[in-house]
Amino acid sequence: MVAGRLGLDGPAFRQLMADGKVSVLCERGVGEDAGRWRATFYYAGRRARLLLDEAGDVLDASDDGATPPA
């Protein structure tokens, strides 16, 4: 799911992750978002974001051409 949102196939995505070329930010929800997680993946000027529940099921997914954080 994430690989395609970044314009990659699965094997290429896994290799780039292993090589440390895909940045990942994982955020835990608090307050009314408690029990939810947001995972954001950055690669080559693209961003893919997943919103997950506490069981790891995807609640929402999005992608755009955002620049990764410095």
C-alpha positions as a LaTeX table, in Angstrom:
\begin{tabular}{lrrr}
\hline
Residue & $x$ (\AA) & $y$ (\AA) & $z$ (\AA) \\
\hline
Met1 & 0.00 & 0.00 & 0.00 \\
Val2 & 2.75 & 2.48 & 0.94 \\
Ala3 & 5.07 & 1.50 & $-1.92$ \\
Gly4 & 2.48 & 2.29 & $-4.58$ \\
Arg5 & 1.67 & 5.63 & $-2.98$ \\
Leu6 & 5.36 & 6.53 & $-3.27$ \\
Gly7 & 5.50 & 5.39 & $-6.91$ \\
Leu8 & 7.49 & 2.23 & $-6.09$ \\
Asp9 & 6.97 & $-1.51$ & $-6.35$ \\
Gly10 & 7.19 & $-3.68$ & $-3.23$ \\
Pro11 & 10.76 & $-5.02$ & $-3.66$ \\
Ala12 & 12.18 & $-1.57$ & $-4.46$ \\
Phe13 & 10.38 & $-0.08$ & $-1.44$ \\
Arg14 & 11.72 & $-2.78$ & 0.89 \\
Gln15 & 15.27 & $-2.26$ & $-0.41$ \\
Leu16 & 15.05 & 1.51 & $-0.02$ \\
Met17 & 13.74 & 1.04 & 3.53 \\
Ala18 & 16.65 & $-1.32$ & 4.32 \\
Asp19 & 19.09 & 1.23 & 2.84 \\
Gly20 & 17.60 & 4.01 & 4.98 \\
Lys21 & 16.48 & 6.01 & 1.94 \\
Val22 & 12.81 & 6.17 & 2.95 \\
Ser23 & 12.16 & 8.39 & 5.99 \\
Val24 & 9.39 & 7.40 & 8.39 \\
Leu25 & 7.61 & 9.43 & 11.05 \\
Cys26 & 5.28 & 7.58 & 13.43 \\
Glu27 & 2.97 & 9.57 & 15.70 \\
Arg28 & 0.76 & 8.27 & 18.53 \\
Gly29 & $-2.61$ & 9.90 & 18.97 \\
Val30 & $-3.50$ & 11.57 & 22.26 \\
Gly31 & $-6.76$ & 12.89 & 23.67 \\
Glu32 & $-9.61$ & 12.23 & 21.25 \\
Asp33 & $-7.13$ & 10.47 & 18.92 \\
Ala34 & $-5.87$ & 8.05 & 21.60 \\
Gly35 & $-5.56$ & 4.53 & 20.19 \\
Arg36 & $-4.74$ & 5.81 & 16.70 \\
Trp37 & $-1.38$ & 6.07 & 14.97 \\
Arg38 & $-0.25$ & 8.12 & 11.99 \\
Ala39 & 2.65 & 6.74 & 9.94 \\
Thr40 & 4.14 & 9.04 & 7.33 \\
Phe41 & 6.67 & 7.82 & 4.76 \\
Tyr42 & 8.85 & 10.21 & 2.71 \\
Tyr43 & 10.79 & 9.38 & $-0.45$ \\
Ala44 & 12.01 & 11.48 & $-3.40$ \\
Gly45 & 9.82 & 14.48 & $-2.60$ \\
Arg46 & 6.69 & 12.36 & $-2.09$ \\
Arg47 & 4.74 & 11.66 & 1.08 \\
Ala48 & 2.45 & 8.72 & 1.89 \\
Arg49 & 0.46 & 8.81 & 5.12 \\
Leu50 & $-1.54$ & 6.07 & 6.86 \\
Leu51 & $-3.91$ & 6.53 & 9.78 \\
Leu52 & $-4.16$ & 3.29 & 11.78 \\
Asp53 & $-6.31$ & 2.09 & 14.64 \\
Glu54 & $-4.83$ & 0.31 & 17.67 \\
Ala55 & $-5.21$ & $-3.08$ & 15.92 \\
Gly56 & $-3.13$ & $-1.82$ & 12.97 \\
Asp57 & $-6.05$ & $-1.60$ & 10.56 \\
Val58 & $-5.88$ & 1.28 & 8.06 \\
Leu59 & $-8.54$ & 3.92 & 8.72 \\
Asp60 & $-7.36$ & 6.36 & 6.05 \\
Ala61 & $-4.52$ & 6.76 & 3.54 \\
Ser62 & $-3.28$ & 9.70 & 1.52 \\
Asp63 & $-0.32$ & 10.80 & $-0.56$ \\
Asp64 & 1.02 & 14.01 & $-2.01$ \\
Gly65 & 4.21 & 15.58 & $-3.28$ \\
Ala66 & 5.37 & 17.04 & 0.04 \\
Thr67 & 9.05 & 17.53 & 0.78 \\
Pro68 & 10.49 & 15.45 & 3.64 \\
Pro69 & 11.42 & 17.20 & 6.87 \\
Ala70 & 15.03 & 18.35 & 7.28 \\
\hline
\end{tabular}
